[in-house]
Amino acid sequence: MTGPREAPGGRMRGARMRRVDEAMRAVLSGAIAKDLKDPRVGFVTVTGVKTSPDLRHARVYVSVLGSQPEQTLEGLRSAHGFLQRRLATELTLKHTPTLSFHYDDSVDTGMRITSLLKQSPLDAPGAGDATPAANERTDGRHLTDEDTRPR
């Protein structure tokens, strides 16, 4: 009988990988914000880290505010040795993963979705009048405690 730690791909392994990813994200965020002096790297947020199961490789996802992502990624790639060394000193891992930096466009996508929702015809006056509000009954009166009490 094997224990939960020995099961390949089990929950314990997934939880450990999430903790390692989060620890790496925190160390890299601090190092990029405070110690990296490359002028190509502007305001960068490390949005996530995904490590391979053997901890040999890590994909670092970043979002960039106010500058061009290509230049920022180029600056981060040139500083990968410094950042890997920083990971090795701050985290106790058997292997320090090789870092690869990738632009995370989820912030851009979220902003685009928000702007599309603001332009939605549902926001027009009178567009949502057909459905009752959450605190109204279908006959137009407001709900009371008696209406919501189980019978």
Contacts in CASP RR format, 6 or more apart in sequence:
PFRMAT RR
TARGET T0000
AUTHOR 0000-0000-0000
METHOD contacts of the structure
MODEL  1
MTGPREAPGGRMRGARMRRVDEAMRAVLSGAIAKDLKDPRVGFVTVTGVK
TSPDLRHARVYVSVLGSQPEQTLEGLRSAHGFLQRRLATELTLKHTPTLS
FHYDDSVDTGMRITSLLKQSPLDAPGAGDATPAANERTDGRHLTDEDTRP
R
4 10 0 8 1.000
4 11 0 8 1.000
4 12 0 8 1.000
5 12 0 8 1.000
7 13 0 8 1.000
9 53 0 8 1.000
13 53 0 8 1.000
17 51 0 8 1.000
17 53 0 8 1.000
20 51 0 8 1.000
20 55 0 8 1.000
20 91 0 8 1.000
20 93 0 8 1.000
21 48 0 8 1.000
21 49 0 8 1.000
21 50 0 8 1.000
21 51 0 8 1.000
21 58 0 8 1.000
22 49 0 8 1.000
23 91 0 8 1.000
24 49 0 8 1.000
24 51 0 8 1.000
24 58 0 8 1.000
24 60 0 8 1.000
24 87 0 8 1.000
24 91 0 8 1.000
24 97 0 8 1.000
25 46 0 8 1.000
25 48 0 8 1.000
25 49 0 8 1.000
25 60 0 8 1.000
27 86 0 8 1.000
27 87 0 8 1.000
27 90 0 8 1.000
27 91 0 8 1.000
28 46 0 8 1.000
28 49 0 8 1.000
28 60 0 8 1.000
28 83 0 8 1.000
28 86 0 8 1.000
28 87 0 8 1.000
28 99 0 8 1.000
29 45 0 8 1.000
29 46 0 8 1.000
31 82 0 8 1.000
31 83 0 8 1.000
31 86 0 8 1.000
32 41 0 8 1.000
32 44 0 8 1.000
32 46 0 8 1.000
32 76 0 8 1.000
32 83 0 8 1.000
33 44 0 8 1.000
35 82 0 8 1.000
35 86 0 8 1.000
36 79 0 8 1.000
36 82 0 8 1.000
36 83 0 8 1.000
38 75 0 8 1.000
38 76 0 8 1.000
38 78 0 8 1.000
38 79 0 8 1.000
40 67 0 8 1.000
40 71 0 8 1.000
40 72 0 8 1.000
40 74 0 8 1.000
40 75 0 8 1.000
41 72 0 8 1.000
41 75 0 8 1.000
41 76 0 8 1.000
41 79 0 8 1.000
42 64 0 8 1.000
42 65 0 8 1.000
42 66 0 8 1.000
42 67 0 8 1.000
42 72 0 8 1.000
43 64 0 8 1.000
43 65 0 8 1.000
43 66 0 8 1.000
43 67 0 8 1.000
44 62 0 8 1.000
44 63 0 8 1.000
44 64 0 8 1.000
44 65 0 8 1.000
44 72 0 8 1.000
44 76 0 8 1.000
45 62 0 8 1.000
45 63 0 8 1.000
45 64 0 8 1.000
45 65 0 8 1.000
46 60 0 8 1.000
46 61 0 8 1.000
46 62 0 8 1.000
47 61 0 8 1.000
47 62 0 8 1.000
47 63 0 8 1.000
47 104 0 8 1.000
47 106 0 8 1.000
47 107 0 8 1.000
48 60 0 8 1.000
48 61 0 8 1.000
48 104 0 8 1.000
49 58 0 8 1.000
49 59 0 8 1.000
49 60 0 8 1.000
49 61 0 8 1.000
50 58 0 8 1.000
50 59 0 8 1.000
50 61 0 8 1.000
51 57 0 8 1.000
51 58 0 8 1.000
51 59 0 8 1.000
51 97 0 8 1.000
52 58 0 8 1.000
52 97 0 8 1.000
54 95 0 8 1.000
55 93 0 8 1.000
55 94 0 8 1.000
55 95 0 8 1.000
55 97 0 8 1.000
56 95 0 8 1.000
56 97 0 8 1.000
56 98 0 8 1.000
57 97 0 8 1.000
57 98 0 8 1.000
57 100 0 8 1.000
58 97 0 8 1.000
58 98 0 8 1.000
58 99 0 8 1.000
58 100 0 8 1.000
59 100 0 8 1.000
59 102 0 8 1.000
60 76 0 8 1.000
60 99 0 8 1.000
60 100 0 8 1.000
60 101 0 8 1.000
60 102 0 8 1.000
61 102 0 8 1.000
61 103 0 8 1.000
61 104 0 8 1.000
62 72 0 8 1.000
62 73 0 8 1.000
62 76 0 8 1.000
62 101 0 8 1.000
62 102 0 8 1.000
62 103 0 8 1.000
62 104 0 8 1.000
63 103 0 8 1.000
63 104 0 8 1.000
63 105 0 8 1.000
63 106 0 8 1.000
63 107 0 8 1.000
63 108 0 8 1.000
64 72 0 8 1.000
64 103 0 8 1.000
69 103 0 8 1.000
73 101 0 8 1.000
73 102 0 8 1.000
73 103 0 8 1.000
76 83 0 8 1.000
76 101 0 8 1.000
77 101 0 8 1.000
80 98 0 8 1.000
80 99 0 8 1.000
80 100 0 8 1.000
80 101 0 8 1.000
81 99 0 8 1.000
83 99 0 8 1.000
84 96 0 8 1.000
84 97 0 8 1.000
84 98 0 8 1.000
84 99 0 8 1.000
87 93 0 8 1.000
87 96 0 8 1.000
87 97 0 8 1.000
87 99 0 8 1.000
88 96 0 8 1.000
117 123 0 8 1.000
121 127 0 8 1.000
122 128 0 8 1.000
132 138 0 8 1.000
132 140 0 8 1.000
135 142 0 8 1.000
135 143 0 8 1.000
136 142 0 8 1.000
136 143 0 8 1.000
137 143 0 8 1.000
137 147 0 8 1.000
END
